[in-house]
Structures are given as C-alpha cells and as structure tokens.
Amino acid sequence: MTTHRQLVAGLERRGLVPAEWRRAVDAVDRALFVPERFEGGDFTADPEGWLRAVYADAPVVTQVNDGAATADGAFRLATSSSSMPSVMLDVLSLLDVRDGHRVLEIGTGTGYHAAWLCHRLGDSRVTSVELDPAVLAAALGSLDRAGFRPTAVAGDGRDGHPQGAPYDRVVCTCTMRDIPPAWLEQCPDGRIVTPWGSSFFSGSFATLEVRDGTARGAFSGYPAFMWDRTRRAGAGRIADLYGGEAGKKSTTGIPPQHVIQDAPAFFTGLHVTDAWYRWCADDSGEATLWFFADDGSSWATVEYVPDVDTYEVEQYGPRALWDEVRAAFLRWHGLGRPQRSRFGLSAGRDGWWVWLDEPSQVVGRP
C-alpha cells in the first residue's frame, strides 16, 4: 500500500527536502488534506488508486469551476488543488524562512502548505488568507484534525491581513499579474515569493526582497499554479471558442514554435498580457498554433508544416493577435534574445515594472 512515508522517502532520495523542512514534511500526512473525492480519485470506489494519487509527487485537483455544478462534458477549469509537494518545497526554499519569522500565506487551498509552516514556526506565526469560503472551511477542518490552528481568514488575498502585520515573509500560492501594494505595506522589510506572469506566459516564480516598502527581485522556476481569481487568464476548449468564422489571411516567415519557447514567450507575455496560446499537433508532424484573447473577442492561427519557409496566418476579431505576438518576438530578437534570468522585477507604491539587466533599463510595465 502506498504511504506517506513512501512519499517522503521519494522526495528525500531526490534531494528535494531541505534540512530545515525535513521534520515538517515527515510529520504532516498529506492524506489529511485531500478530500475523499477529487478529480480522478474516489476513496470509496478505488481506495488504492486514491492513495497512489495522494502520495505521488503530483498535484491533486480538489475543485473545478469554483465549486459550481458542472454539466457532463462541460469544460472543467481547475480552481483549487493540493500542489505538487516538490514544488511546494521549491517555494519554501525561495522563501528562506527562518525560525521566529511571521509568514503571511495568500491562498490557503487545502491547508497542507499552511500545516508545514505551522509545524516549523508555530501556529501563532502563520496567517493564511483564502478567497473561497468553502475552500477555507475544508482547509480549517483538515488543519484542525492535523492539530494546527493558524490564523486563517476569508478575504481577498490581494489585501493581505493588516491586523497581523508586519510579516517577515509573504508567500502566494496562486499566480499573480502584479505585486499588490498591501503586501509591500505589510511586509516592508522581508521577502515575497509568488508565481507571477500574464495570460501569455505565467510560468515564473518572482522572488522579491523588500526594503522600506520597495521590492526588487528575479524570476526563476517553471511553476503552474491556479490564477488569482480576481484576475484570471482566459481558458477553454478550442471547439467552444472557435465558431468557424473566417479571418484575415496572410503569411509569416517565423516558425510558429519559435515564439512559444520559454525566453521569447516570457518577453512576449510582458506586452501581450491578455491573450493565451495553445499548440495543437497531429501525427503527420503538422501543427496549428492558436491564440485567443482573454475576452474571447479575437483569435489567430499560424499553421506549421515541416520543411517550408512560410506559414499561413489567419486572424479574426478587433485585435490582430499574431501581429501583436510577432512585434514582441521581434523586439526580443532586437535586444539580443535575452534569457529570462537577465530580467528583474521591481515593485513599489506606484506599481511594478520589469527590467533587463538593471532597473533603469525598463522593458515592461502594466
């Protein structure tokens, strides 16, 4: 039978458990924080399958479509989960928690991450904010059964929790488009770690050092977290978003797969913030790169065929999405094709900005 001990041992064999977190990871059983039924798991119907999913180093989706009733066959957007344990440990390594720190967690989720923090720091030094009352209620029940009682409150995590400030660390468990000023006010001299990005590219951790209410830091990792619910990206199935409309046709000499590689996609995401893409390949080696505006008003396609020099483009709606992506891609080329590691993020009371190599060389603002 798959067990918590096997999960921990697997993480340890891969060298993923920092020494300062070993006791917490070993002591807190993930199964206490996963419901009996979740996407792809049902303890009653398949207890061994449920255990395998819970004790795997993989995410477990615990809610779709914000908990709303979803018809059979309808699109299911994952809206809450128990994160992949190894990714949680990546976050905690970036957070650099020290004994005695006070931590503000944005997004309680299942409560599993909060339990690790409580075990390490003590309940009184952990505050967690969750937007969804049902998710919070389930997390509080799990935390109580596990013997932990942090300060856990319902509310918009963008506002933090000023009653418990100041904090030494702020850790966010959902993807953010910005750095809310409230976090800087409540953690004026500390560190913030959050998944960060835009609809086009959201696969970065931002790790920020805060001094006197102003933050500065770098990007790393490739996280995949749920969105801040107040500022989500677009999502859906192509069949639900494309109605067969005819768009304006043209061609491009840029191979479409080039624009969605990590470095150019990161840069493009600074400028095309409210559109997303999907690469759809078939067995022949051909593929279609789709772009959709978050509001559903516009789409574009680029058709990839091997061993050709030009690719067919079609664009529909008030926005020419491929033209926007192409312009950002060419600007990235013009800057010398910089990798993501050369970019930094700064934030203050007046907003945030992304820079290349040094804060004075600004390349992206809201």
C-alpha positions as CSV (number, residue, x, y, z in Angstrom):
1,M,0.0,0.0,0.0
2,T,1.2,3.5,-0.9
3,T,2.0,5.5,2.3
4,H,3.0,9.0,3.4
5,R,6.4,7.5,4.4
6,Q,7.0,6.5,0.8
7,L,6.2,10.0,-0.5
8,V,8.7,11.5,2.0
9,A,11.3,8.9,1.2
10,G,11.0,9.5,-2.5
11,L,11.4,13.3,-2.1
12,E,14.5,12.7,0.1
13,R,16.1,10.3,-2.4
14,R,15.9,13.1,-5.0
15,G,17.4,15.6,-2.6
16,L,14.4,17.8,-2.6
17,V,13.8,18.2,1.2
18,P,15.8,21.0,2.7
19,A,17.1,20.0,6.2
20,E,15.2,22.8,7.9
21,W,11.9,21.4,6.5
22,R,12.5,17.7,7.0
23,R,10.7,17.4,10.3
24,A,7.6,19.2,9.0
25,V,7.4,17.2,5.7
26,D,7.8,14.0,7.7
27,A,5.2,14.9,10.4
28,V,2.4,16.2,8.2
29,D,0.4,13.5,6.4
30,R,-0.8,14.8,3.0
31,A,-3.8,12.5,3.1
32,L,-5.3,14.6,5.9
33,F,-5.6,17.5,3.5
34,V,-7.1,15.7,0.4
35,P,-10.9,15.1,0.2
36,E,-12.2,11.6,-0.4
37,R,-13.3,12.6,-3.8
38,F,-11.3,14.7,-6.2
39,E,-10.7,15.0,-10.0
40,G,-9.6,11.5,-10.9
41,G,-9.9,10.0,-7.4
42,D,-12.5,8.4,-5.2
43,F,-11.6,6.7,-2.0
44,T,-14.8,4.7,-1.8
45,A,-14.6,3.4,-5.3
46,D,-10.9,2.9,-5.5
47,P,-9.0,3.3,-2.2
48,E,-5.7,2.1,-3.6
49,G,-5.9,4.5,-6.5
50,W,-6.8,7.3,-4.2
51,L,-3.7,6.6,-2.1
52,R,-1.4,6.4,-5.1
53,A,-2.6,9.8,-6.2
54,V,-2.4,11.4,-2.8
55,Y,1.1,10.1,-2.1
56,A,2.5,10.8,-5.5
57,D,4.7,13.9,-6.1
58,A,2.0,15.3,-8.3
59,P,-0.8,17.9,-7.9
60,V,-4.2,16.8,-6.9
61,V,-7.1,19.0,-8.2
62,T,-9.6,19.4,-5.5
63,Q,-12.1,21.8,-7.1
64,V,-13.2,22.8,-10.6
65,N,-15.2,25.8,-11.8
66,D,-15.1,27.4,-8.3
67,G,-17.2,24.6,-7.0
68,A,-20.1,25.3,-9.2
69,A,-22.2,22.5,-10.6
70,T,-20.8,21.4,-13.9
71,A,-22.7,19.5,-16.6
72,D,-21.3,16.3,-18.1
73,G,-19.0,17.2,-20.9
74,A,-18.6,20.8,-20.0
75,F,-15.2,22.4,-19.7
76,R,-13.7,21.9,-16.3
77,L,-11.3,24.6,-15.1
78,A,-9.2,23.6,-12.2
79,T,-9.7,26.2,-9.4
80,S,-8.1,24.7,-6.3
81,S,-5.6,21.9,-5.6
82,S,-3.1,20.3,-3.4
83,S,0.1,21.4,-5.0
84,M,2.9,19.1,-6.1
85,P,5.0,18.5,-2.9
86,S,8.3,19.1,-4.6
87,V,7.1,22.4,-6.0
88,M,5.9,23.4,-2.5
89,L,9.5,22.7,-1.3
90,D,10.8,24.8,-4.2
91,V,8.7,27.7,-2.9
92,L,9.8,27.3,0.6
93,S,13.5,27.2,-0.4
94,L,13.0,30.5,-2.3
95,L,11.1,31.9,0.7
96,D,14.1,31.3,3.1
97,V,12.0,31.1,6.2
98,R,13.9,31.5,9.5
99,D,12.9,30.4,13.0
100,G,10.8,33.2,14.6
101,H,9.6,34.6,11.3
102,R,6.0,35.6,10.8
103,V,4.5,34.4,7.5
104,L,1.5,35.6,5.5
105,E,0.2,33.0,3.1
106,I,-2.0,34.0,0.2
107,G,-4.3,31.2,-0.8
108,T,-5.0,28.6,1.9
109,G,-6.1,25.9,-0.6
110,T,-6.2,22.5,1.2
111,G,-4.2,23.8,4.1
112,Y,-1.3,21.4,3.5
113,H,1.2,24.1,2.9
114,A,0.0,26.1,5.9
115,A,0.4,23.0,8.1
116,W,4.1,22.8,7.1
117,L,4.5,26.4,8.1
118,C,2.7,25.9,11.4
119,H,4.9,22.8,12.2
120,R,8.1,24.8,11.5
121,L,7.1,28.2,13.0
122,G,4.2,27.6,15.4
123,D,0.5,28.4,14.8
124,S,0.8,32.0,16.1
125,R,3.3,33.0,13.4
126,V,1.3,31.8,10.4
127,T,-1.6,33.8,8.8
128,S,-3.4,32.4,5.8
129,V,-6.0,34.2,3.6
130,E,-8.4,32.4,1.3
131,L,-11.0,33.9,-1.0
132,D,-13.3,30.9,-1.3
133,P,-15.3,30.3,1.9
134,A,-15.9,26.7,1.0
135,V,-12.3,26.0,0.4
136,L,-11.3,27.8,3.6
137,A,-13.9,25.7,5.6
138,A,-12.5,22.5,4.3
139,A,-8.9,23.6,5.0
140,L,-9.8,24.6,8.6
141,G,-11.3,21.2,9.2
142,S,-8.2,19.5,7.9
143,L,-5.8,21.7,9.8
144,D,-7.8,21.1,13.0
145,R,-7.7,17.3,12.5
146,A,-3.9,17.5,12.0
147,G,-3.5,19.6,15.2
148,F,-2.7,23.0,13.6
149,R,-4.6,26.3,14.2
150,P,-3.1,29.2,12.3
151,T,-4.9,32.5,11.8
152,A,-6.9,31.7,8.8
153,V,-9.3,34.3,7.4
154,A,-11.7,34.6,4.5
155,G,-10.9,37.5,2.2
156,D,-9.2,38.8,-0.9
157,G,-5.5,37.9,-0.6
158,R,-4.6,41.0,-2.5
159,D,-5.5,42.9,0.6
160,G,-3.3,40.7,2.8
161,H,-4.3,40.7,6.5
162,P,-3.2,44.0,8.1
163,Q,-4.3,43.0,11.6
164,G,-1.4,40.6,11.7
165,A,1.2,42.8,10.1
166,P,4.1,43.3,9.9
167,Y,5.2,40.0,8.4
168,D,8.7,38.8,7.6
169,R,7.6,36.7,4.6
170,V,4.7,36.7,2.2
171,V,4.2,33.5,0.1
172,C,1.5,33.3,-2.5
173,T,0.0,30.0,-3.8
174,C,-1.7,31.4,-6.9
175,T,-0.4,33.1,-10.0
176,M,-0.3,36.9,-9.8
177,R,-0.2,39.5,-12.6
178,D,1.2,42.2,-10.2
179,I,2.5,42.7,-6.7
180,P,-0.3,44.2,-4.6
181,P,0.7,47.3,-2.6
182,A,-0.8,45.8,0.5
183,W,1.9,43.1,0.6
184,L,4.6,45.7,0.5
185,E,3.0,47.7,3.3
186,Q,2.5,44.6,5.4
187,C,5.9,43.1,4.7
188,P,8.0,46.3,4.5
189,D,11.4,44.6,5.2
190,G,11.3,40.9,4.2
191,R,10.8,38.7,1.2
192,I,7.9,37.9,-1.1
193,V,7.6,34.8,-3.3
194,T,4.8,34.3,-5.7
195,P,4.0,32.7,-9.0
196,W,3.9,35.6,-11.5
197,G,3.1,36.3,-15.1
198,S,0.4,37.1,-17.7
199,S,-2.1,35.1,-19.7
200,F,0.6,34.5,-22.4
201,F,3.3,33.2,-20.0
202,S,2.7,32.6,-16.3
203,G,5.5,30.0,-15.6
204,S,7.8,32.0,-13.3
205,F,8.4,32.5,-9.6
206,A,9.1,36.1,-8.6
207,T,11.3,36.3,-5.5
208,L,11.5,39.8,-4.2
209,E,13.5,41.4,-1.4
210,V,11.5,44.2,0.2
211,R,13.2,47.1,1.9
212,D,11.3,50.1,3.2
213,G,8.3,49.1,1.2
214,T,10.0,48.8,-2.2
215,A,10.6,45.4,-3.7
216,R,13.2,44.1,-6.2
217,G,14.0,40.6,-7.4
218,A,14.4,37.9,-10.0
219,F,12.5,35.2,-11.9
220,S,13.1,31.5,-11.7
221,G,11.4,28.1,-11.9
222,Y,8.5,26.9,-14.0
223,P,5.5,26.7,-11.7
224,A,2.0,26.0,-12.8
225,F,-0.4,27.4,-10.2
226,M,-4.1,28.4,-10.2
227,W,-4.7,32.0,-11.0
228,D,-5.6,34.9,-8.6
229,R,-9.4,34.5,-9.1
230,T,-9.9,38.2,-9.5
231,R,-7.5,38.4,-12.5
232,R,-7.7,35.1,-14.3
233,A,-6.4,34.3,-17.7
234,G,-8.7,33.1,-20.4
235,A,-9.2,29.4,-20.8
236,G,-11.4,26.8,-22.6
237,R,-11.6,24.3,-25.4
238,I,-11.0,25.4,-28.9
239,A,-14.3,23.9,-30.0
240,D,-16.1,26.2,-27.6
241,L,-14.1,29.3,-28.6
242,Y,-13.9,29.0,-32.4
243,G,-17.1,29.2,-34.3
244,G,-15.8,28.7,-37.8
245,E,-15.5,32.4,-38.6
246,A,-13.3,33.4,-41.5
247,G,-10.4,35.7,-40.6
248,K,-7.9,37.8,-42.4
249,K,-5.2,35.7,-44.1
250,S,-1.6,36.4,-44.5
251,T,1.8,34.6,-44.2
252,T,4.8,34.7,-41.9
253,G,8.4,33.6,-42.2
254,I,8.7,33.0,-38.4
255,P,8.3,29.3,-37.5
256,P,5.4,29.4,-35.0
257,Q,7.0,27.1,-32.4
258,H,9.8,29.7,-32.0
259,V,7.6,32.3,-30.4
260,I,6.4,30.0,-27.6
261,Q,9.8,28.9,-26.4
262,D,10.4,30.0,-22.8
263,A,12.6,33.1,-23.2
264,P,10.6,34.8,-26.1
265,A,7.3,33.7,-24.5
266,F,8.3,35.3,-21.2
267,F,9.2,38.6,-23.0
268,T,6.0,38.5,-25.2
269,G,4.0,38.0,-22.0
270,L,5.2,41.4,-20.8
271,H,3.4,43.0,-23.7
272,V,0.7,40.7,-24.8
273,T,-0.7,40.2,-21.3
274,D,-4.3,39.3,-22.1
275,A,-4.1,36.6,-24.6
276,W,-3.1,32.9,-24.4
277,Y,-2.0,30.2,-26.8
278,R,-2.3,26.5,-27.5
279,W,-0.1,24.3,-29.7
280,C,-2.1,21.5,-31.4
281,A,-0.1,18.9,-33.3
282,D,-1.1,15.9,-35.2
283,D,0.6,12.6,-36.2
284,S,1.8,14.0,-39.5
285,G,4.1,16.5,-37.9
286,E,2.0,19.4,-38.8
287,A,0.5,21.7,-36.1
288,T,-1.6,24.7,-35.5
289,L,-0.6,27.4,-33.0
290,W,-3.8,29.1,-31.7
291,F,-4.0,32.4,-30.0
292,F,-7.1,33.6,-28.1
293,A,-7.9,36.9,-26.4
294,D,-8.9,36.5,-22.8
295,D,-12.3,38.2,-23.6
296,G,-12.9,35.8,-26.5
297,S,-13.3,38.6,-29.0
298,S,-10.3,37.7,-31.1
299,W,-8.3,34.7,-32.3
300,A,-5.4,33.9,-34.6
301,T,-3.8,30.8,-36.0
302,V,-0.4,30.0,-37.5
303,E,-0.2,26.7,-39.5
304,Y,3.1,24.8,-39.1
305,V,4.2,22.5,-41.9
306,P,7.6,20.9,-41.8
307,D,10.2,21.9,-44.4
308,V,8.6,25.1,-45.6
309,D,9.8,28.7,-45.4
310,T,6.4,30.5,-44.9
311,Y,3.5,29.7,-42.7
312,E,-0.2,30.5,-43.2
313,V,-1.7,33.0,-40.7
314,E,-5.3,33.7,-40.0
315,Q,-6.5,36.5,-37.7
316,Y,-10.1,37.3,-36.6
317,G,-11.6,39.9,-34.4
318,P,-10.8,43.5,-33.4
319,R,-7.3,42.5,-32.5
320,A,-4.6,41.1,-34.8
321,L,-3.2,38.8,-32.2
322,W,-0.4,37.3,-34.4
323,D,0.7,40.8,-35.3
324,E,1.0,41.6,-31.6
325,V,2.9,38.5,-30.8
326,R,5.2,39.0,-33.8
327,A,6.0,42.5,-32.8
328,A,7.0,41.4,-29.3
329,F,9.0,38.5,-30.6
330,L,11.0,40.7,-33.0
331,R,11.7,43.2,-30.2
332,W,13.1,40.4,-28.1
333,H,15.3,39.4,-31.0
334,G,16.4,43.1,-31.3
335,L,17.5,43.0,-27.7
336,G,19.8,40.1,-28.4
337,R,17.4,37.3,-27.4
338,P,18.0,37.6,-23.7
339,Q,17.2,34.7,-21.4
340,R,14.7,35.1,-18.6
341,S,17.5,35.1,-16.0
342,R,18.6,38.5,-17.2
343,F,15.3,40.1,-16.3
344,G,14.2,41.5,-12.9
345,L,11.0,42.8,-11.3
346,S,10.6,45.9,-9.1
347,A,7.5,47.0,-7.3
348,G,6.5,49.9,-5.2
349,R,3.6,52.0,-4.2
350,D,3.3,53.3,-7.8
351,G,3.1,49.9,-9.4
352,W,5.5,47.4,-10.9
353,W,8.0,47.2,-13.8
354,V,10.2,44.6,-15.4
355,W,13.8,45.5,-16.4
356,L,16.6,43.9,-18.3
357,D,20.0,43.6,-16.6
358,E,19.5,46.7,-14.4
359,P,16.4,48.6,-13.0
360,S,17.0,51.6,-15.2
361,Q,16.5,49.5,-18.4
362,V,12.7,49.1,-18.2
363,V,11.2,46.7,-20.8
364,G,7.7,46.2,-19.4
365,R,5.0,47.9,-17.3
366,P,1.4,47.2,-16.7
